[in-house]
Amino acid sequence: MQDNRDFDDDQSSQKMLKSLTKNPFLLVGVAGFLATAGIGGYRFFTRPKGSPASLFLIQLRVTAQSVVIGSLTVGMVYGMVDHWILNPRIKKTDIAVGENK
């Protein structure tokens, strides 16, 4: 019987690489998640003994949400600048008007 796990791993890694090249801010989001999780884990174990864990987790959740919103905002601004300023596309109505002249 043939093992198809190597084929699936290659296919999934190719899909991930394709999505990273198509949307570079996916990598920013993943890096932000890993940084938030790493720093949050470190700070959880080095927090003062008297502080409650629930307060720390609430603050960590707010930090994680801020990273996500920041990544989305930067990605949206990049997409708009790329679409409207760096690579403006000709509108179909402009082409139709130019042909009728």
Sequence and secondary structure as in RCSB ss.txt:
>XXXX:A:sequence
MQDNRDFDDDQSSQKMLKSLTKNPFLLVGVAGFLATAGIGGYRFFTRPKGSPASLFLIQLRVTAQSVVIGSLTVG
MVYGMVDHWILNPRIKKTDIAVGENK
>XXXX:A:secstr
    HHHHHHHHHHHHHHHHHH THHHHHHHHHHHHHHHHHHHHHTS TTS HHHHHHHHHHHHHHHHHHHHHHH
HHHHHHIIIIIS    HHHHHHHHH 
